[in-house]
Amino acid sequence: MKNPKPTLLAFISAIVVAIVASLLTFIFSSEAKISILVFLTSIISGYFTFLYILQNFIYRKIKLVYKSIHQLKAGSDEISLKQKLSDDPLEMVNKEVLEWENEKLGEIEQLKKLEIYRKEFVANVTHELKTPLFSIQGYIHTLLDGALHDEEVNKMFLEKAARNVDRLTNLIADLEAITQLESGSYTLEKEVFDIHSLVKDVIESLEMKADKRRISLAFKKGCDKPFYVFGDKDKVRQVLINLIDNSIKYGKENGNTIISFYDMDENILTEITDDGNGIEEHHLNRLFERFYRADKSRSREIGGTGLGLSIVKHIIEAHDKTINVRSRVGVGTTFGFTLEKK
């Protein structure tokens, strides 16, 4: 370790030396005995020896404090301590403490953000659960209050209650899915499959829903052929269901949903395009957030959970691929995602 820089000890030493020098001058001028001079010389030597020992003791303690701080920060890994300890220990300890403070402040800030995020999530889930539950409660109370004897009212309220039960079931399923996706507590079961064939299966499963709104589901010209990709087939099926189902929900009646495939050399780009009302630009960056709705009234009317697009984003990003959206008001919306080509 290099010699320490001037400190308070050095300053005190200088004062003591000045006092002793004055005292010596006085002694010599007074013709004091030589024994007094020897005695004072011994005191001075002892003083400087004490300073040296004290200084080394303090700096050794500082080294230990520095090393402890450094090991706490580094997880007890030895990281070039010898080189670091060759500098002024006081400066190094101060630097380490400041760095540690900044790290902890950053962690505290992150925890605050997570707490806000958690509160918002709980508030959103509570709201989403309360809405259908209160509706079901209202229908049941109405029936119990005498409407049970009116067959037409009875049937109407039971159908509405059933729709809200379906909405609750979908919400719980989506909450379970997104919890698994965000926690990383699942493993992608990747395989080679034909995404064109998978889209056909999804279209067949959603055909009745599309027919109710008289929406046509079809492939773009030239895309009605096999396209092989590598990914988790079941998870990709969920992506396709969510995106095509959205195009049916938010597309216009008597409209069209077109599915396209594009060969991007190393990837296959899949696009789902509707000719609905479109989405205003300021909503696009937030569409994949949990519970975010561009059209709140329309979403609740059709029973959306507000989690579908967030689930889609997590699944595609788990494949280390991308999803995007573009839209024009009055023209329609296109969602596109990539998967590894095989």
TORMARBA-68383 format. One record per residue (C-alpha): residue number from 0; residue in one letter; z, y, x. Coordinates in nm, 4 decimals, padded with zeros to 6 digits. Each point is the difference from the previous one (the first is absolute). Layout:
+-----+---------+----------+----------+----------+
: num : residuo :       zz :       yy :       xx :
+-----+---------+----------+----------+----------+
: NUM :       A :        Z :        Y :        X :
...
+-----+---------+----------+----------+----------+
//
This chain:
+-----+---------+----------+----------+----------+
: num : residuo :       zz :       yy :       xx :
+-----+---------+----------+----------+----------+
:   0 :       M :  00.0000 :  00.0000 :  00.0000 :
:   1 :       K : -00.0867 :  00.3430 :  00.1279 :
:   2 :       N :  00.2698 :  00.2551 :  00.0833 :
:   3 :       P :  00.1190 :  00.1665 : -00.3212 :
:   4 :       K : -00.1039 :  00.3518 : -00.0770 :
:   5 :       P :  00.2584 :  00.2853 :  00.0297 :
:   6 :       T :  00.2665 : -00.0523 : -00.2626 :
:   7 :       L :  00.3350 :  00.1430 : -00.1051 :
:   8 :       L :  00.1697 : -00.2094 :  00.2706 :
:   9 :       A : -00.2152 :  00.1615 :  00.2697 :
:  10 :       F :  00.0822 :  00.3446 : -00.1360 :
:  11 :       I :  00.3747 : -00.0746 :  00.0070 :
:  12 :       S : -00.0338 : -00.1353 :  00.3538 :
:  13 :       A : -00.1596 :  00.3244 :  00.1156 :
:  14 :       I :  00.2864 :  00.2027 : -00.1467 :
:  15 :       V :  00.2599 : -00.2264 :  00.1629 :
:  16 :       V : -00.1737 :  00.0305 :  00.3398 :
:  17 :       A : -00.0005 :  00.3803 : -00.0324 :
:  18 :       I :  00.3717 :  00.0038 : -00.0830 :
:  19 :       V :  00.0843 : -00.2338 :  00.2866 :
:  20 :       A : -00.2064 :  00.2116 :  00.2425 :
:  21 :       S :  00.1956 :  00.3092 : -00.1066 :
:  22 :       L :  00.3232 : -00.1924 :  00.0420 :
:  23 :       L : -00.0998 : -00.1123 :  00.3506 :
:  24 :       T : -00.0783 :  00.3576 :  00.0983 :
:  25 :       F :  00.3434 :  00.0998 : -00.1207 :
:  26 :       I :  00.1652 : -00.2849 :  00.1919 :
:  27 :       F : -00.1743 :  00.0818 :  00.3280 :
:  28 :       S :  00.0792 :  00.3660 : -00.0347 :
:  29 :       S :  00.3652 : -00.0946 : -00.0546 :
:  30 :       E :  00.0063 : -00.2234 :  00.3110 :
:  31 :       A :  00.1045 : -00.3053 : -00.2069 :
:  32 :       K :  00.0703 : -00.3259 :  00.1650 :
:  33 :       I : -00.2796 : -00.2448 :  00.0661 :
:  34 :       S :  00.1744 : -00.2593 : -00.2181 :
:  35 :       I : -00.0640 :  00.2135 : -00.3078 :
:  36 :       L : -00.3694 :  00.0109 :  00.0867 :
:  37 :       V : -00.0088 : -00.3801 :  00.0373 :
:  38 :       F :  00.1786 : -00.0391 : -00.3327 :
:  39 :       L : -00.2466 :  00.2249 : -00.1817 :
:  40 :       T : -00.2942 : -00.1727 :  00.1652 :
:  41 :       S :  00.1310 : -00.3322 : -00.1321 :
:  42 :       I :  00.0317 :  00.1472 : -00.3476 :
:  43 :       I : -00.3595 :  00.1270 :  00.0103 :
:  44 :       S : -00.1304 : -00.3354 :  00.1243 :
:  45 :       G :  00.1961 : -00.1804 : -00.2684 :
:  46 :       Y : -00.1319 :  00.2365 : -00.2646 :
:  47 :       F : -00.3649 : -00.0588 :  00.0917 :
:  48 :       T :  00.0601 : -00.3747 :  00.0243 :
:  49 :       F :  00.1496 :  00.0108 : -00.3493 :
:  50 :       L : -00.2996 :  00.1989 : -00.1281 :
:  51 :       Y : -00.2398 : -00.2538 :  00.1484 :
:  52 :       I :  00.1842 : -00.2941 : -00.1552 :
:  53 :       L :  00.0313 :  00.1790 : -00.3362 :
:  54 :       Q : -00.3679 :  00.0935 : -00.0017 :
:  55 :       N : -00.1099 : -00.3579 :  00.0747 :
:  56 :       F :  00.2372 : -00.1333 : -00.2659 :
:  57 :       I : -00.1361 :  00.2399 : -00.2658 :
:  58 :       Y : -00.3631 : -00.0719 :  00.0862 :
:  59 :       R :  00.0611 : -00.3745 : -00.0089 :
:  60 :       K :  00.1422 :  00.0414 : -00.3492 :
:  61 :       I : -00.3006 :  00.2120 : -00.1004 :
:  62 :       K : -00.2291 : -00.2748 :  00.1311 :
:  63 :       L :  00.1806 : -00.2557 : -00.2143 :
:  64 :       V : -00.0265 :  00.2239 : -00.3083 :
:  65 :       Y : -00.3689 :  00.0596 :  00.0690 :
:  66 :       K : -00.0653 : -00.3710 :  00.0494 :
:  67 :       S :  00.1839 : -00.0845 : -00.3234 :
:  68 :       I : -00.2001 :  00.2585 : -00.1959 :
:  69 :       H : -00.3244 : -00.1182 :  00.1548 :
:  70 :       Q :  00.0734 : -00.3641 : -00.0797 :
:  71 :       L :  00.0947 :  00.0856 : -00.3573 :
:  72 :       K : -00.3323 :  00.1800 : -00.0436 :
:  73 :       A : -00.2032 : -00.2705 :  00.1727 :
:  74 :       G :  00.1691 : -00.2909 : -00.1716 :
:  75 :       S :  00.1795 : -00.0935 :  00.3270 :
:  76 :       D : -00.3301 : -00.0485 :  00.1831 :
:  77 :       E : -00.0048 :  00.1198 :  00.3628 :
:  78 :       I : -00.2675 :  00.2690 :  00.0144 :
:  79 :       S : -00.0427 :  00.1539 :  00.3467 :
:  80 :       L :  00.3635 :  00.1124 :  00.0137 :
:  81 :       K :  00.0022 :  00.0361 :  00.3795 :
:  82 :       Q : -00.2707 :  00.2607 : -00.0023 :
:  83 :       K :  00.1615 :  00.1892 : -00.2847 :
:  84 :       L :  00.3450 :  00.0021 :  00.1639 :
:  85 :       S : -00.1359 :  00.1669 :  00.3118 :
:  86 :       D : -00.0087 :  00.3297 : -00.1908 :
:  87 :       D :  00.2927 :  00.2253 : -00.0871 :
:  88 :       P :  00.2210 : -00.2212 : -00.2241 :
:  89 :       L :  00.1225 :  00.2935 : -00.2101 :
:  90 :       E : -00.3547 :  00.1064 : -00.0821 :
:  91 :       M : -00.1009 : -00.3578 : -00.0722 :
:  92 :       V :  00.2940 : -00.0652 : -00.2311 :
:  93 :       N : -00.0729 :  00.3224 : -00.1865 :
:  94 :       K : -00.3669 : -00.0963 : -00.0304 :
:  95 :       E :  00.0822 : -00.3506 : -00.1206 :
:  96 :       V :  00.2472 :  00.1281 : -00.2599 :
:  97 :       L : -00.2548 :  00.2534 : -00.1304 :
:  98 :       E : -00.2721 : -00.2658 : -00.0190 :
:  99 :       W :  00.2368 : -00.2353 : -00.1769 :
: 100 :       E :  00.0991 :  00.2741 : -00.2416 :
: 101 :       N : -00.3663 :  00.0684 : -00.0822 :
: 102 :       E : -00.0640 : -00.3699 : -00.0573 :
: 103 :       K :  00.2973 : -00.0299 : -00.2341 :
: 104 :       L : -00.0993 :  00.3156 : -00.1866 :
: 105 :       G : -00.3462 : -00.1523 : -00.0471 :
: 106 :       E :  00.1544 : -00.3209 : -00.1311 :
: 107 :       I :  00.2240 :  00.1957 : -00.2373 :
: 108 :       E : -00.3022 :  00.1946 : -00.1285 :
: 109 :       Q : -00.1865 : -00.3272 : -00.0557 :
: 110 :       L :  00.2981 : -00.1433 : -00.1892 :
: 111 :       K :  00.0107 :  00.3115 : -00.2190 :
: 112 :       K : -00.3696 : -00.0443 : -00.0826 :
: 113 :       L :  00.0570 : -00.3675 : -00.0806 :
: 114 :       E :  00.2897 :  00.0943 : -00.2268 :
: 115 :       I : -00.2195 :  00.2507 : -00.1875 :
: 116 :       Y : -00.2735 : -00.2650 : -00.0215 :
: 117 :       R :  00.2523 : -00.2552 : -00.1327 :
: 118 :       K :  00.1333 :  00.2395 : -00.2639 :
: 119 :       E : -00.3526 :  00.0863 : -00.1151 :
: 120 :       F : -00.0886 : -00.3690 : -00.0172 :
: 121 :       V :  00.3116 : -00.0852 : -00.2040 :
: 122 :       A : -00.0661 :  00.2956 : -00.2321 :
: 123 :       N : -00.3625 : -00.1075 : -00.0506 :
: 124 :       V :  00.0900 : -00.3639 : -00.0635 :
: 125 :       T :  00.2756 :  00.1021 : -00.2414 :
: 126 :       H : -00.2414 :  00.2215 : -00.1909 :
: 127 :       E : -00.2696 : -00.2678 : -00.0119 :
: 128 :       L :  00.2482 : -00.2586 : -00.1280 :
: 129 :       K :  00.1647 :  00.2302 : -00.2536 :
: 130 :       T : -00.3226 :  00.1005 : -00.1752 :
: 131 :       P : -00.1050 : -00.3471 : -00.1257 :
: 132 :       L :  00.3619 : -00.1109 : -00.0531 :
: 133 :       F :  00.0742 :  00.2970 : -00.2259 :
: 134 :       S : -00.3236 : -00.0658 : -00.1886 :
: 135 :       I :  00.0933 : -00.3655 : -00.0562 :
: 136 :       Q :  00.3495 :  00.1049 : -00.1043 :
: 137 :       G : -00.1442 :  00.2460 : -00.2528 :
: 138 :       Y : -00.2341 : -00.2590 : -00.1519 :
: 139 :       I :  00.2816 : -00.2562 : -00.0327 :
: 140 :       H :  00.2394 :  00.2486 : -00.1624 :
: 141 :       T : -00.2712 :  00.1078 : -00.2444 :
: 142 :       L : -00.0613 : -00.3616 : -00.0986 :
: 143 :       L :  00.3730 : -00.0686 : -00.0356 :
: 144 :       D :  00.0393 :  00.3098 : -00.2167 :
: 145 :       G : -00.2178 : -00.1546 : -00.2715 :
: 146 :       A : -00.3585 : -00.0140 :  00.1260 :
: 147 :       L :  00.0237 : -00.3785 :  00.0412 :
: 148 :       H : -00.0947 : -00.0439 : -00.3647 :
: 149 :       D : -00.3223 :  00.1982 :  00.0413 :
: 150 :       E : -00.2418 : -00.2501 :  00.1531 :
: 151 :       E : -00.2515 :  00.2624 :  00.1154 :
: 152 :       V :  00.2621 :  00.2208 :  00.1697 :
: 153 :       N :  00.1696 : -00.3105 :  00.1357 :
: 154 :       K : -00.3181 : -00.1177 :  00.1719 :
: 155 :       M : -00.0875 :  00.3464 :  00.1337 :
: 156 :       F :  00.3419 :  00.0534 :  00.1601 :
: 157 :       L :  00.0113 : -00.3498 :  00.1470 :
: 158 :       E : -00.3438 :  00.0526 :  00.1567 :
: 159 :       K :  00.1176 :  00.3295 :  00.1518 :
: 160 :       A :  00.3171 : -00.1655 :  00.1287 :
: 161 :       A : -00.2099 : -00.2804 :  00.1519 :
: 162 :       R : -00.2189 :  00.2541 :  00.1815 :
: 163 :       N :  00.3088 :  00.1638 :  00.1483 :
: 164 :       V :  00.1346 : -00.3403 :  00.1062 :
: 165 :       D : -00.3327 : -00.0602 :  00.1772 :
: 166 :       R :  00.0343 :  00.3381 :  00.1668 :
: 167 :       L :  00.3496 : -00.0879 :  00.1227 :
: 168 :       T : -00.1238 : -00.3362 :  00.1276 :
: 169 :       N : -00.2834 :  00.1678 :  00.1913 :
: 170 :       L :  00.2358 :  00.2606 :  00.1445 :
: 171 :       I :  00.2460 : -00.2633 :  00.1231 :
: 172 :       A : -00.2838 : -00.2035 :  00.1531 :
: 173 :       D : -00.1369 :  00.3096 :  00.1756 :
: 174 :       L :  00.3463 :  00.0998 :  00.1243 :
: 175 :       E :  00.0494 : -00.3472 :  00.1439 :
: 176 :       A : -00.3434 :  00.0112 :  00.1649 :
: 177 :       I :  00.0430 :  00.3418 :  00.1590 :
: 178 :       T :  00.3523 : -00.0846 :  00.1206 :
: 179 :       Q : -00.1385 : -00.3024 :  00.1846 :
: 180 :       L : -00.2926 :  00.1991 :  00.1383 :
: 181 :       E :  00.2136 :  00.2891 :  00.1249 :
: 182 :       S :  00.2674 : -00.2233 :  00.1512 :
: 183 :       G : -00.2577 : -00.2147 :  00.1780 :
: 184 :       S :  00.1715 : -00.3122 : -00.1370 :
: 185 :       Y : -00.3264 : -00.1862 : -00.0534 :
: 186 :       T : -00.2703 : -00.1560 :  00.2130 :
: 187 :       L : -00.3724 :  00.0419 : -00.0535 :
: 188 :       E : -00.1679 : -00.3372 : -00.0559 :
: 189 :       K : -00.3393 :  00.0902 :  00.1423 :
: 190 :       E : -00.3133 : -00.2052 : -00.0568 :
: 191 :       V : -00.3769 :  00.0445 : -00.0210 :
: 192 :       F : -00.1217 :  00.0512 : -00.3575 :
: 193 :       D : -00.2861 :  00.1477 : -00.2004 :
: 194 :       I :  00.1209 :  00.3316 : -00.1405 :
: 195 :       H : -00.2990 :  00.0147 : -00.2372 :
: 196 :       S :  00.1161 : -00.3234 : -00.1636 :
: 197 :       L :  00.3574 :  00.1319 : -00.0171 :
: 198 :       V : -00.1182 :  00.3178 : -00.1755 :
: 199 :       K : -00.1867 : -00.2143 : -00.2549 :
: 200 :       D :  00.3246 : -00.1851 : -00.0792 :
: 201 :       V :  00.1863 :  00.3292 : -00.0438 :
: 202 :       I : -00.2748 :  00.1404 : -00.2251 :
: 203 :       E :  00.0232 : -00.3085 : -00.2230 :
: 204 :       S :  00.3785 :  00.0418 : -00.0290 :
: 205 :       L : -00.0369 :  00.3676 : -00.1011 :
: 206 :       E : -00.3058 : -00.0364 : -00.2211 :
: 207 :       M :  00.1895 :  00.0073 : -00.3304 :
: 208 :       K :  00.1816 :  00.3188 :  00.0998 :
: 209 :       A : -00.3302 :  00.1594 :  00.1037 :
: 210 :       D : -00.1685 : -00.1065 : -00.3254 :
: 211 :       K :  00.2700 :  00.1777 : -00.2037 :
: 212 :       R : -00.1091 :  00.3288 :  00.1575 :
: 213 :       R : -00.3650 : -00.1080 :  00.0117 :
: 214 :       I : -00.0093 :  00.0360 :  00.3780 :
: 215 :       S : -00.2576 : -00.1941 :  00.1989 :
: 216 :       L :  00.1141 : -00.1728 :  00.3219 :
: 217 :       A : -00.2906 : -00.0761 :  00.2336 :
: 218 :       F : -00.1126 : -00.0291 :  00.3628 :
: 219 :       K : -00.2185 :  00.2613 :  00.1612 :
: 220 :       K : -00.3597 : -00.1097 :  00.0456 :
: 221 :       G : -00.0334 : -00.2126 :  00.3124 :
: 222 :       C :  00.3732 : -00.0769 :  00.0126 :
: 223 :       D : -00.0011 : -00.3074 : -00.2255 :
: 224 :       K :  00.0174 : -00.2416 :  00.2943 :
: 225 :       P :  00.2657 : -00.1475 :  00.2349 :
: 226 :       F :  00.1916 :  00.2251 :  00.2426 :
: 227 :       Y :  00.2472 : -00.1851 :  00.2198 :
: 228 :       V :  00.3209 :  00.1648 :  00.1176 :
: 229 :       F :  00.3223 : -00.1015 :  00.1749 :
: 230 :       G :  00.3270 :  00.0775 : -00.1765 :
: 231 :       D :  00.2717 : -00.1104 : -00.2391 :
: 232 :       K : -00.2001 : -00.1060 : -00.3057 :
: 233 :       D :  00.2873 :  00.0272 : -00.2487 :
: 234 :       K :  00.1023 :  00.3449 :  00.1245 :
: 235 :       V : -00.3621 :  00.1219 : -00.0074 :
: 236 :       R : -00.0272 : -00.1350 : -00.3554 :
: 237 :       Q :  00.2943 :  00.2258 : -00.0918 :
: 238 :       V : -00.1806 :  00.2964 :  00.1590 :
: 239 :       L : -00.3149 : -00.0705 : -00.2027 :
: 240 :       I :  00.1939 : -00.0504 : -00.3243 :
: 241 :       N :  00.1836 :  00.3318 :  00.0440 :
: 242 :       L : -00.3139 :  00.1991 :  00.0885 :
: 243 :       I : -00.2306 : -00.1499 : -00.2648 :
: 244 :       D :  00.2757 :  00.0186 : -00.2630 :
: 245 :       N :  00.0456 :  00.3698 :  00.0883 :
: 246 :       S : -00.3726 :  00.0605 : -00.0453 :
: 247 :       I :  00.0274 : -00.1492 : -00.3494 :
: 248 :       K :  00.3127 :  00.1974 : -00.0909 :
: 249 :       Y : -00.1217 :  00.3359 :  00.1268 :
: 250 :       G : -00.3746 : -00.0386 : -00.0447 :
: 251 :       K : -00.1708 :  00.1410 : -00.3061 :
: 252 :       E : -00.0778 : -00.2141 : -00.3028 :
: 253 :       N : -00.3530 : -00.1436 :  00.0023 :
: 254 :       G :  00.0084 :  00.0579 :  00.3745 :
: 255 :       N : -00.0748 : -00.2066 :  00.3080 :
: 256 :       T :  00.1911 : -00.1394 :  00.2957 :
: 257 :       I : -00.2215 : -00.0917 :  00.2946 :
: 258 :       I :  00.1128 : -00.2213 :  00.2887 :
: 259 :       S : -00.1836 :  00.0425 :  00.3312 :
: 260 :       F :  00.0131 : -00.1698 :  00.3406 :
: 261 :       Y : -00.1146 :  00.1509 :  00.3298 :
: 262 :       D : -00.0420 : -00.1763 :  00.3332 :
: 263 :       M :  00.1737 :  00.2230 :  00.2594 :
: 264 :       D : -00.0709 : -00.2240 :  00.3051 :
: 265 :       E :  00.3571 : -00.1186 :  00.0631 :
: 266 :       N :  00.1279 :  00.0646 : -00.3540 :
: 267 :       I : -00.1064 : -00.0358 : -00.3612 :
: 268 :       L :  00.0566 :  00.3113 : -00.2122 :
: 269 :       T :  00.0744 : -00.0676 : -00.3676 :
: 270 :       E : -00.0302 :  00.2897 : -00.2472 :
: 271 :       I :  00.0979 :  00.0198 : -00.3675 :
: 272 :       T : -00.1614 :  00.2955 : -00.1779 :
: 273 :       D :  00.0568 :  00.1214 : -00.3561 :
: 274 :       D : -00.1667 :  00.2800 : -00.1943 :
: 275 :       G :  00.3181 :  00.1337 : -00.1569 :
: 276 :       N :  00.1464 :  00.3502 : -00.0069 :
: 277 :       G :  00.0666 :  00.0083 :  00.3736 :
: 278 :       I :  00.3071 :  00.1274 :  00.1849 :
: 279 :       E :  00.0659 :  00.3556 :  00.1143 :
: 280 :       E : -00.0101 :  00.0366 :  00.3788 :
: 281 :       H :  00.3621 :  00.1103 :  00.0436 :
: 282 :       H :  00.1161 : -00.3350 : -00.1422 :
: 283 :       L : -00.2004 : -00.2215 :  00.2370 :
: 284 :       N :  00.2360 :  00.0126 :  00.3006 :
: 285 :       R :  00.2933 : -00.1158 : -00.2127 :
: 286 :       L : -00.1640 : -00.2712 : -00.2099 :
: 287 :       F :  00.1417 : -00.2816 :  00.2130 :
: 288 :       E :  00.3609 :  00.1216 : -00.0267 :
: 289 :       R :  00.2407 : -00.2026 : -00.2091 :
: 290 :       F :  00.0242 :  00.1193 : -00.3610 :
: 291 :       Y : -00.2483 :  00.2822 :  00.0586 :
: 292 :       R : -00.2290 :  00.0607 : -00.2964 :
: 293 :       A : -00.2924 :  00.2394 : -00.0082 :
: 294 :       D :  00.0008 : -00.0156 : -00.3818 :
: 295 :       K :  00.3570 : -00.0707 : -00.1117 :
: 296 :       S : -00.0622 : -00.0029 : -00.3743 :
: 297 :       R : -00.3011 : -00.2308 :  00.0323 :
: 298 :       S :  00.1872 : -00.2354 :  00.2348 :
: 299 :       R :  00.2923 : -00.0446 : -00.2365 :
: 300 :       E : -00.2320 : -00.0356 : -00.2980 :
: 301 :       I : -00.1756 : -00.2967 :  00.1632 :
: 302 :       G :  00.3182 : -00.1469 :  00.1478 :
: 303 :       G : -00.0553 :  00.0553 :  00.3706 :
: 304 :       T :  00.2976 : -00.0626 :  00.2299 :
: 305 :       G : -00.0990 :  00.2582 :  00.2615 :
: 306 :       L :  00.0257 : -00.2631 :  00.2750 :
: 307 :       G : -00.3435 : -00.1629 : -00.0049 :
: 308 :       L : -00.1742 :  00.2193 :  00.2569 :
: 309 :       S :  00.3026 : -00.0001 :  00.2297 :
: 310 :       I : -00.0090 : -00.3818 : -00.0024 :
: 311 :       V : -00.3735 :  00.0075 :  00.0754 :
: 312 :       K :  00.0534 :  00.2308 :  00.2990 :
: 313 :       H :  00.2783 : -00.2154 :  00.1451 :
: 314 :       I : -00.2071 : -00.3191 : -00.0283 :
: 315 :       I : -00.3082 :  00.1477 :  00.1676 :
: 316 :       E :  00.2038 :  00.1633 :  00.2767 :
: 317 :       A :  00.1771 : -00.3328 :  00.0583 :
: 318 :       H : -00.3491 : -00.1302 :  00.0879 :
: 319 :       D : -00.0290 :  00.2900 :  00.2499 :
: 320 :       K : -00.2841 :  00.1427 : -00.2076 :
: 321 :       T : -00.0523 :  00.3182 : -00.2023 :
: 322 :       I : -00.0315 :  00.1075 : -00.3617 :
: 323 :       N : -00.1427 :  00.3308 : -00.1206 :
: 324 :       V : -00.0827 :  00.1832 : -00.3196 :
: 325 :       R : -00.2532 :  00.2636 : -00.0958 :
: 326 :       S : -00.0413 :  00.1594 : -00.3392 :
: 327 :       R : -00.1758 :  00.2760 : -00.1884 :
: 328 :       V :  00.1268 :  00.1397 : -00.3272 :
: 329 :       G : -00.2400 : -00.0904 : -00.2793 :
: 330 :       V : -00.1901 : -00.2473 :  00.2191 :
: 331 :       G :  00.2360 : -00.2836 :  00.0909 :
: 332 :       T :  00.2118 : -00.1596 :  00.2702 :
: 333 :       T : -00.0649 : -00.2474 :  00.2819 :
: 334 :       F :  00.2612 : -00.2061 :  00.1827 :
: 335 :       G : -00.1104 : -00.1772 :  00.3165 :
: 336 :       F :  00.1712 : -00.2343 :  00.2446 :
: 337 :       T : -00.1035 : -00.1997 :  00.3050 :
: 338 :       L :  00.0688 : -00.3570 :  00.1102 :
: 339 :       E : -00.0979 : -00.1868 :  00.3132 :
: 340 :       K : -00.3496 : -00.1480 : -00.0252 :
: 341 :       K : -00.0588 : -00.3717 :  00.0629 :
+-----+---------+----------+----------+----------+
//
